C-alpha cells in the first residue's frame, strides 16, 4: 500500500472521536475500527479531521428583561395616551377636560379635521392644559400651534391658540 498520485498514503487514520477510519488513497471508506488510545495530536490526523467544526449558531429569542422593558413602555404610552395619568385619584379625571380643550382648540383653527395633537408635549395640571397641535392652513401647509386651556374641574373656561 503506497501513495497514489502524490496524495495522502492509504491507511488507517484517527478521527476526532478516537476511532480510526480507512483512507484508500482516493476517498474515505465506510470501514472504522475502535482504538482505546487517546486521539492523536492534530499533526497526526488527516487534513480532513483537523478542520475546525463550524460554530453552531443558537437561535436566541428576546431576553425576559427586554420583553419586560418593552411591556412597561407600552403600558406607559397607552396610559398617557388615554389620560390615565392626567389627574389626582380623588378628583374626576381630566380626560373630559382634555377632550373639551382639544375640541375648543379645533374650533379656532382653519382645518380642524387635520389637527394632530402632540401627546408627549401635553401638560395637564389642576388648572390648565397646554401643548402643541399641528394642522393645515387654508393653503394646505402644515402649521404648528401652541395652545393653552384654563380649566376649572372638568370645565374649560378659556382657550388661547398661538403660532409657534
Order of alpha helices (4+ residues) and beta strands (2+ residues): beta-beta-beta-alpha-alpha-alpha-beta-beta-beta-beta-beta
